[in-house]
Amino acid sequence: MRITVAESGAGVPTVTTALFTWPLGDDAVLIPRTAAIAEAHLALVEANYQRLARWFPDAFQEPPTLDGVRANLERAGQAWLEGSLLSLSIAVPAEGGWRLVGWVQLVIDGPARSGEVGYWLDAGHVGRGLVARAVTAVLDHAFGPLGLERVALPTTVDNTRSRSVAERLGFTQEGVLREAAAFPDGRRDLVVYGLLAREWHRATRTLRRADEPIRNREAGGCRRA
């Protein structure tokens, strides 16, 4: 099981370029997390792995290496091609390209038409709504082009930031798995959230209807001007 977290360590020293970007507004994008960005991703993990070890029982327990990061990203790229993983980095504009500041992914079970979302963010970029925007984009894709019917979001019960993101995006708490996560210093409970396609579509329709009067007023103002 992949544990979701919503915060991590300090600044990121390395900038990368990307042939493809998925805009999250004017100040951030998603880019494919493949071996092409291995050095930048290594710098991000190096700055954050000690904090991430608190939330991931099966990763970030040792300092990262370039060979290890590149191998992981190659596996992620292959899974992307096979259709079992949507693996993305969160990035913000920087001189010469994009500065990596986080990570979001969707593990896909095609036959079951379901998925599991996970994410983390550099602590220096918390508070900008980047995680919520990134997960929203992934959910739009999951419940749109991918045709999934359900997405799960598991996290440790003490990860209040991650739980807040899940609840803000409309996930329902479905249960607690006692001592399901094995960390080096002991076992911890997991809380599992779930979101159904019809719930997401209903929520996004409501948001669009609520936004319509604002757009109409803005358009009307333009016409009167």
Secondary structure in CASP SS format (residue, H / E / C, confidence):
PFRMAT SS
TARGET T0000
AUTHOR 0000-0000-0000
METHOD secondary structure of the structure
MODEL  1
M C 1.00
R C 1.00
I C 1.00
T C 1.00
V C 1.00
A C 1.00
E C 1.00
S C 1.00
G C 1.00
A C 1.00
G C 1.00
V C 1.00
P C 1.00
T C 1.00
V E 1.00
T E 1.00
T C 1.00
A C 1.00
L C 1.00
F C 1.00
T C 1.00
W E 1.00
P E 1.00
L C 1.00
G C 1.00
D C 1.00
D C 1.00
A C 1.00
V E 1.00
L E 1.00
I E 1.00
P E 1.00
R C 1.00
T C 1.00
A H 1.00
A H 1.00
I H 1.00
A H 1.00
E H 1.00
A H 1.00
H H 1.00
L H 1.00
A H 1.00
L H 1.00
V H 1.00
E H 1.00
A H 1.00
N H 1.00
Y H 1.00
Q H 1.00
R H 1.00
L H 1.00
A C 1.00
R C 1.00
W C 1.00
F C 1.00
P C 1.00
D C 1.00
A C 1.00
F C 1.00
Q C 1.00
E C 1.00
P C 1.00
P C 1.00
T C 1.00
L H 1.00
D H 1.00
G H 1.00
V H 1.00
R H 1.00
A H 1.00
N H 1.00
L H 1.00
E H 1.00
R H 1.00
A H 1.00
G H 1.00
Q H 1.00
A H 1.00
W H 1.00
L H 1.00
E H 1.00
G C 1.00
S C 1.00
L E 1.00
L E 1.00
S E 1.00
L E 1.00
S E 1.00
I E 1.00
A E 1.00
V E 1.00
P E 1.00
A E 1.00
E C 1.00
G C 1.00
G E 1.00
W E 1.00
R E 1.00
L E 1.00
V E 1.00
G E 1.00
W E 1.00
V E 1.00
Q E 1.00
L E 1.00
V E 1.00
I E 1.00
D E 1.00
G C 1.00
P C 1.00
A C 1.00
R C 1.00
S E 1.00
G E 1.00
E E 1.00
V E 1.00
G E 1.00
Y E 1.00
W E 1.00
L E 1.00
D C 1.00
A H 1.00
G H 1.00
H H 1.00
V C 1.00
G C 1.00
R C 1.00
G C 1.00
L H 1.00
V H 1.00
A H 1.00
R H 1.00
A H 1.00
V H 1.00
T H 1.00
A H 1.00
V H 1.00
L H 1.00
D H 1.00
H H 1.00
A H 1.00
F H 1.00
G C 1.00
P C 1.00
L C 1.00
G C 1.00
L C 1.00
E C 1.00
R E 1.00
V E 1.00
A E 1.00
L E 1.00
P E 1.00
T E 1.00
T E 1.00
V C 1.00
D C 1.00
N C 1.00
T H 1.00
R H 1.00
S H 1.00
R H 1.00
S H 1.00
V H 1.00
A H 1.00
E H 1.00
R H 1.00
L C 1.00
G C 1.00
F C 1.00
T E 1.00
Q E 1.00
E E 1.00
G E 1.00
V E 1.00
L E 1.00
R E 1.00
E E 1.00
A E 1.00
A E 1.00
A E 1.00
F E 1.00
P C 1.00
D C 1.00
G E 1.00
R E 1.00
R E 1.00
D E 1.00
L E 1.00
V E 1.00
V E 1.00
Y E 1.00
G E 1.00
L E 1.00
L E 1.00
A H 1.00
R H 1.00
E H 1.00
W H 1.00
H H 1.00
R H 1.00
A H 1.00
T H 1.00
R H 1.00
T H 1.00
L H 1.00
R H 1.00
R H 1.00
A H 1.00
D H 1.00
E H 1.00
P H 1.00
I H 1.00
R H 1.00
N H 1.00
R H 1.00
E H 1.00
A H 1.00
G H 1.00
G H 1.00
C H 1.00
R H 1.00
R H 1.00
A C 1.00
END
